Amino acid sequence: MKMNNTIPVVVVISLLLLSFIDIAATAEIPIPRSVPGDKGKYFLLDMQKNGDIVAALHKRVGVDSVGYTQTETNCVTMQMRELGYSEESPDAIKENPTKWFDLVPGSSKSDLANFVCKK
């Protein structure tokens, strides 16, 4: 009996789907700004909704640095708290939660909250 060394089509399709899921999970979604003038660009990297609370990870690409921030937003009260920040990577964020705070209209955090609460 002769062995066939071809990879079954099901395995190839499965590997392609897994690589697509991985790419989709790391997609950067631009966060629209409501007020012009900020030289930074903002991107949503991850978001998870649990009731009225949305946990989000976003990236700010500035002129001189890149920063990663983990936040929680209460979409009913439109208050936010910052859970942590790092200029290294999302994995380097050390949790240091702030108190819940009101959002300033037109600020990057207000734009983030409005963006994730509509999703």
N, C-alpha and C positions, 0 to 999 in steps of 0.2 A: 504494500500500500504506500502510495506516494503522499507526503505531507505538503500541503499548500501553505506557503508562508505569507499569504495576503492577510491583511487586517480586516476583520469583518466590518461591513458597512455600518452596523449599529455602533461599534466602538468609535469609529471615525466621527460619526454624527454626534455622539455623546461628548467627545472631546471638543468638538467645535462649539457645541452649545455651552459647555463649561467655560471655555475661553471667552465666549460672548458675554456670559453672565458676569465674569470677572471684570471685563472691560466696562460693562454697564454700571457695575457697582462702584467703579472709580471715576465715573464721569464727573466733570465739573460743569455745573449748571450756572450760567451767569445770573447774578442777582441784579435786577434793574434798579437804578438809582433815580430818586424822585427829584433831586436837586443837583444841578451841574456844579462842577468846580473841584470835586475830590479827584486827585490824580491817581488814586488807587482803583483797582478793579476787584470786584467781589465775586466769589464763586461758592455755591452751595455744594458741599462734598457728600453730606449724608444728612438724613432727617428721619426721625421716627416719631409718630404721633401716638400718644397715650391719653385718650379722653380729650380734654381741652389743652393739654400740655404738649408742645412740640419741642423735642430735643433736636438741635441742629449743630452740625459742624460746618464751619465756613472758613474760607481762605481769603485773605486780603493780599493782593500783589501790589505793593507800593513802589515808589521810585527807588528806594534804598533797601527795602526789606520785604520779606514775605512772612505773614503771620497767620496762625491757625487758632481759631476760637471755638470753644464748645459752649453752647448756650441752651437755656430752656426758656420758652415763651409760653405764657398763659394767654391763649387766644381769646378768652372771654374778657379778662381785665386789661389785656394788651400791656402786660408788664413782663419784664425779662429779668433773668439773672445770668451772669456769666459763670460758667463752671470751671473754666481754665483756659490758659493761653500758652502758646509756644511759638517761637520763631524757628524752631528746628524741624518739627514734623508733627502730624496729628498724634502719633504714638508718644511723643515727648510731652504732651500736655499733662500737667500734674493738677489734679483737682484741687481747687481752692474757691469754692462757691461764694459768690457775693450775695447780698440780700437782694430781694426783688426790687426793681426800680421802674419808674415811669419812663416811657420812651419819649425822646425829643423829636417832634415831627421834622422830617427831612434828614435825620441822622442816618448813618449806615445801619445802625441797629434797628431803627424804626423801619427802614426799608426791608431789612431781613425779616422782621416780625410780620410785616404785611405780606411778604412773599411766601413765607412758610405757612402762614395761617390760611392762605387762599388755596393751598394745594390739597 
